[in-house]
Amino acid sequence: MKKDLEKIINILWWLNNKDRGDFLKVLFTEREIKEFSNRIEILTDLKNWETQRVISKKLWISVTTVTRWNKHYQKNKELIDKYLI
C-alpha cells in the first residue's frame, strides 16, 4: 500500500490545482468522488463532536456507515485531527 500511495502522491505533487481536479475526475467515478467527499465530511463532523445520527441524516447515509467511520476515527484520531480542519 505504501508504494501505491507514493505513486499517487508523486503525480499529484507535480500537478497544479486545476490539473489535480481533472486528474481525479479521470481516476474516479462521480460516485467515488462523492464517497470520498462524504468520508472527509464524516470525519470532520466526528472531530467536531457531531452525533452519528445527525451525520447520518445530513449526508443521507446509514448510521452503520457512520459508526464504521467513527471506529476508524477513534483508532486514527491523532493523525486525522492533525490534517482535518
C-alpha positions as CSV (number, residue, x, y, z in Angstrom):
1,M,0.0,0.0,0.0
2,K,2.8,2.4,0.8
3,K,4.2,2.0,-2.8
4,D,0.7,2.7,-4.2
5,L,0.3,5.8,-2.1
6,E,3.7,7.1,-3.2
7,K,2.7,6.7,-6.9
8,I,-0.4,8.9,-6.3
9,I,1.4,11.4,-4.2
10,N,4.2,11.8,-6.7
11,I,1.7,12.5,-9.6
12,L,-0.4,14.9,-7.5
13,W,2.7,16.8,-6.3
14,W,3.6,17.9,-9.8
15,L,0.1,18.9,-10.9
16,N,-1.3,22.4,-10.4
17,N,-4.7,22.7,-8.7
18,K,-6.8,22.6,-11.9
19,D,-4.9,19.7,-13.2
20,R,-5.3,17.8,-9.9
21,G,-9.1,18.1,-10.2
22,D,-9.0,17.0,-13.8
23,F,-6.7,14.1,-12.9
24,L,-9.0,13.0,-10.1
25,K,-12.1,13.2,-12.4
26,V,-10.3,10.8,-14.7
27,L,-9.3,8.3,-12.0
28,F,-12.5,8.2,-10.1
29,T,-16.2,8.0,-10.9
30,E,-18.6,10.6,-9.8
31,R,-19.8,8.2,-7.1
32,E,-16.3,7.5,-5.8
33,I,-15.6,11.3,-5.6
34,K,-18.9,11.7,-3.7
35,E,-18.0,8.9,-1.3
36,F,-14.5,10.4,-0.7
37,S,-16.1,13.7,0.0
38,N,-18.5,12.1,2.4
39,R,-15.7,10.4,4.2
40,I,-14.0,13.7,4.8
41,E,-17.2,15.3,6.0
42,I,-18.0,12.3,8.3
43,L,-14.5,12.5,9.9
44,T,-14.7,16.3,10.2
45,D,-18.1,16.1,11.8
46,L,-16.9,13.4,14.2
47,K,-14.0,15.5,15.1
48,N,-16.4,18.4,15.9
49,W,-18.4,16.1,18.2
50,E,-21.4,15.8,15.9
51,T,-23.6,12.8,16.7
52,Q,-23.7,9.8,14.4
53,R,-27.4,10.1,13.9
54,V,-27.2,13.8,12.9
55,I,-24.3,12.9,10.5
56,S,-26.3,10.1,9.0
57,K,-29.4,12.3,8.3
58,K,-27.3,15.2,7.0
59,L,-25.4,13.0,4.4
60,W,-28.3,10.6,3.7
61,I,-26.2,7.6,4.7
62,S,-26.7,4.8,7.2
63,V,-25.8,5.1,10.9
64,T,-23.9,1.8,10.4
65,T,-21.6,3.6,7.9
66,V,-21.1,6.5,10.3
67,T,-20.4,4.0,13.1
68,R,-17.8,2.2,11.0
69,W,-16.0,5.6,10.3
70,N,-16.3,6.5,13.9
71,K,-14.3,3.4,14.8
72,H,-11.7,4.3,12.2
73,Y,-11.6,7.8,13.6
74,Q,-11.1,6.6,17.1
75,K,-8.2,4.4,16.0
76,N,-6.6,7.2,14.0
77,K,-7.7,10.2,15.9
78,E,-4.4,12.0,16.3
79,L,-3.5,11.8,12.7
80,I,-7.0,12.7,11.4
81,D,-7.2,15.6,13.8
82,K,-3.8,16.8,12.5
83,Y,-5.0,17.1,8.9
84,L,-8.7,17.9,9.1
85,I,-9.8,21.4,9.9
